[in-house]
Amino acid sequence: MKRAIKLLSILVLGLLLFAWIIHEPLPKGNSNAEADTLAHKMLNALHYQKYKDTQYIEWTYRNGANQYKWDKENGVVEVKWDDYVVLLNLVDTKNSKVTKSGKRISHQKENKAVAKALKMFNNDSFWLVAPYKVFDAGTKRSIVALDDGSSGLLVSYSKGGTTPGDHYLWRLNPDGFPNSFKMWVKIIPIGGIEATWDDWKVMESGAYLPQYHQLGPLTLGMGAIKGYN
């Protein structure tokens, strides 16, 4: 028993040391007109207006476990997982509707399902459309000098979504296209973890959306994405 406890203690210390080694502090940036200009450059590269005009976006997450059909124009998302189907009203969640195995459920269970659907949508849609959210209400944009001499775009979220207070440092290609971002988020205790944004597809509507992301050894696939009107 003592040997097992000792080994566990060594493992925990090793993990803490590893986290300390790879952890990066949140960089300080300059919030100025240059930051907004860089953000607009990214949006222009992605054909933001095409995304804005796209009415429907469909995708899946977690190997198809979470399924979404988002009516952007009307602010409604059909969210499916397990035996649940939630017609999530993003404008007023109280007007959302829930069925499980095709049947309505109790009011209390319905509220829990709506809350879960909203949390899922906030997380899973961010991995799909994060670059388009750099001017959302409550965001702050800053310029950060990167190691290669280029400028990175640091976007901080003071409100909105499920975890306000998160920060994302975008690395852009010379043409403004997003290549990756580093994260400082509440759900990950290590700062500066990087995820790729480099496998973009053009939707039927003309909008650019990412096919997948590489996060260390993990691949976050977005399934068969559709964007149309």
Secondary structure, DSSP 8 states (H G I E B T S, - for coil): -HHHHHHHHHHHHHHHHHHHHH-------B-SHHHHHHHHHHHHHTTHHHHHH--EEEEEETTTTEEEEEETTTTEEEEEETTEEEEEESS-GGG-EEEETTEE--HHHHHHHHHHHHHHHHHHHHHHHGGGGTTSTTEEEEEEE-TTS-EEEEEEESSSSSSTT-EEEEEE-TTS-EEEEEEE-TT-SSTTEEEE---EEE-TTS-EEESEEEETTEEEE--S-EEE-
